[in-house]
Amino acid sequence: MTTDMTEFARGIFQSQPFSQFLGAELTAVGEDSAEIRVQNRKELQQQHGFIHGGVISYLADNALTFAGGLALKGDALTAEYKINYAKPALGETIIARATAVVTTRRQAVCTCSIFAVNGDEEKLVAVAQGTIVAADKKN
C-alpha cells in the first residue's frame, strides 16, 4: 500500500464529523481493507446495556466504504449494504474489519465482520456485505 493512499484514507476519515463525534478510529488500512474501532461508553448503548445497533451499523458501513475506496484507489460511496446482527454487542471496544472481495473499474463488493472485544477475547457480533462505488465527481 502506498503512503499516499494511507494518508488519503486518514485524511478522509479525519474529515468525517460523525466519526469524530462517535470517537471512532481508523486503526488499519490495506490495499483493499480497513479496520475501524470505537470504544464502548454509556452514550453508545441501548436500554439493555448493549452497544446500539446503529453504532454497529455505522462501523460496518464506514469500514465497507473504506475497504472499497482503497480497492478502487479513490473516493467512494456506499451504493448498498446489508447487515446481520449475530449476538448482542458487549465489550470494551467494537471493531469492524472489512475487505473488498471483488473489484471492477467502478465498484467493489466488500464484506465486513464486527467484533466485540474484552481484553484479548473477540466475539463476532455482526457481519455485513456491501457494494461500494467510485464517487462521481460530477455530483
Backbone torsions as a table, in degrees:
resi	resn	phi	psi	omega
1	MET	NA	134.1	179.9
2	THR	-77.2	150.8	177.1
3	THR	-60.9	-35.4	179.5
4	ASP	-59.3	-44.6	-180.0
5	MET	-69.0	-36.7	177.2
6	THR	-63.3	-46.4	179.1
7	GLU	-66.6	-37.4	176.2
8	PHE	-58.8	-49.2	-179.8
9	ALA	-62.0	-45.9	-178.9
10	ARG	-64.0	-37.2	177.7
11	GLY	-64.1	-44.1	177.5
12	ILE	-62.3	-45.9	-178.8
13	PHE	-59.3	-43.9	-179.4
14	GLN	-65.8	-22.0	-179.1
15	SER	-88.5	2.3	-178.8
16	GLN	-92.4	104.5	-179.0
17	PRO	-57.4	-38.9	-177.6
18	PHE	-67.1	-39.4	177.0
19	SER	-61.5	-41.5	179.1
20	GLN	-66.3	-40.3	178.4
21	PHE	-58.4	-42.0	-179.7
22	LEU	-76.5	-15.3	-175.4
23	GLY	78.3	25.3	-178.6
24	ALA	-72.6	152.7	177.6
25	GLU	-129.0	133.2	171.1
26	LEU	-85.5	103.6	-170.0
27	THR	-98.6	-15.9	177.4
28	ALA	-157.8	143.7	172.6
29	VAL	-137.7	148.8	175.4
30	GLY	-135.3	-171.4	-179.4
31	GLU	-63.8	-26.8	-179.1
32	ASP	-146.7	29.2	-176.0
33	SER	-147.3	159.7	178.2
34	ALA	-153.4	151.4	174.6
35	GLU	-130.7	130.8	178.6
36	ILE	-129.4	139.9	178.8
37	ARG	-133.9	154.4	176.9
38	VAL	-133.9	133.9	174.3
39	GLN	-77.7	135.2	178.0
40	ASN	-69.0	139.1	172.2
41	ARG	-153.2	160.9	-172.8
42	LYS	-53.7	-38.2	-177.1
43	GLU	-65.6	-15.3	-178.4
44	LEU	-101.8	6.5	-176.2
45	GLN	-101.9	155.8	172.9
46	GLN	-94.6	-173.1	-170.0
47	GLN	-64.3	-19.4	179.4
48	HIS	-95.2	1.3	-180.0
49	GLY	89.9	1.0	176.4
50	PHE	-81.9	154.4	173.8
51	ILE	-63.6	132.4	-176.0
52	HIS	-60.1	141.2	178.6
53	GLY	-58.9	-29.1	177.7
54	GLY	-65.9	-33.9	177.7
55	VAL	-69.7	-42.7	178.2
56	ILE	-64.0	-41.4	178.5
57	SER	-63.7	-42.7	175.5
58	TYR	-56.0	-48.6	-178.7
59	LEU	-58.8	-45.0	179.3
60	ALA	-61.5	-50.5	-178.1
61	ASP	-58.7	-48.6	-175.4
62	ASN	-70.0	-41.1	178.8
63	ALA	-65.0	-42.2	176.8
64	LEU	-58.5	-45.2	-177.1
65	THR	-67.4	-39.3	177.3
66	PHE	-66.2	-43.7	178.4
67	ALA	-60.4	-45.3	178.9
68	GLY	-65.3	-43.7	178.5
69	GLY	-61.7	-40.8	178.1
70	LEU	-65.7	-40.9	177.4
71	ALA	-64.4	-36.0	179.6
72	LEU	-84.3	-8.0	177.0
73	LYS	65.2	42.1	178.0
74	GLY	178.2	-171.2	-179.4
75	ASP	-65.5	142.3	-174.7
76	ALA	-145.7	164.6	179.0
77	LEU	-135.1	154.6	175.0
78	THR	-80.4	124.6	174.0
79	ALA	-87.6	-38.0	176.3
80	GLU	-166.3	155.2	169.6
81	TYR	-156.7	159.5	-178.9
82	LYS	-131.3	142.5	178.5
83	ILE	-130.5	141.2	173.2
84	ASN	-118.4	121.1	176.1
85	TYR	-85.8	121.7	-176.2
86	ALA	-92.3	-39.4	179.4
87	LYS	-159.1	160.8	179.7
88	PRO	-59.4	143.0	-177.9
89	ALA	-94.2	108.7	173.9
90	LEU	-123.2	124.2	179.2
91	GLY	175.8	170.5	177.3
92	GLU	-74.3	-34.1	-175.6
93	THR	-141.0	149.4	172.2
94	ILE	-116.5	130.7	-177.7
95	ILE	-123.5	132.6	173.7
96	ALA	-112.1	129.0	177.0
97	ARG	-122.2	120.1	-176.7
98	ALA	-122.9	150.4	178.7
99	THR	-142.1	140.7	172.3
100	ALA	-78.6	128.6	-178.8
101	VAL	-105.6	-25.0	175.6
102	VAL	-142.2	127.6	-179.7
103	THR	-129.4	132.4	171.2
104	THR	-114.4	-169.9	-179.5
105	ARG	-64.9	-33.1	-173.9
106	ARG	-113.6	-14.4	-177.0
107	GLN	-146.6	161.0	175.9
108	ALA	-135.5	133.4	172.2
109	VAL	-95.9	126.4	-172.3
110	CYS	-126.9	154.6	173.4
111	THR	-120.9	155.2	-178.0
112	CYS	-144.2	136.8	172.6
113	SER	-115.4	135.9	-178.7
114	ILE	-117.3	128.8	-175.2
115	PHE	-120.3	142.5	167.2
116	ALA	-94.8	132.9	-174.5
117	VAL	-118.6	129.9	171.1
118	ASN	-127.1	110.6	-176.3
119	GLY	61.3	-122.3	179.3
120	ASP	-95.1	-1.8	-176.6
121	GLU	-94.1	127.8	176.4
122	GLU	-113.3	133.6	175.4
123	LYS	-121.2	128.7	177.4
124	LEU	-69.0	123.6	-178.6
125	VAL	-115.1	-19.0	179.7
126	ALA	-161.6	155.7	173.5
127	VAL	-132.8	149.4	-178.3
128	ALA	-143.2	157.1	174.0
129	GLN	-139.9	142.6	-179.8
130	GLY	-151.9	162.2	174.0
131	THR	-108.5	124.2	-177.0
132	ILE	-113.1	135.4	-177.7
133	VAL	-119.0	148.8	174.3
134	ALA	-61.5	135.7	-178.8
135	ALA	-65.6	134.3	176.7
136	ASP	-82.7	113.6	-176.4
137	LYS	-67.5	-12.3	-176.7
138	LYS	-81.8	-16.6	-177.7
139	ASN	-81.2	NA	NA
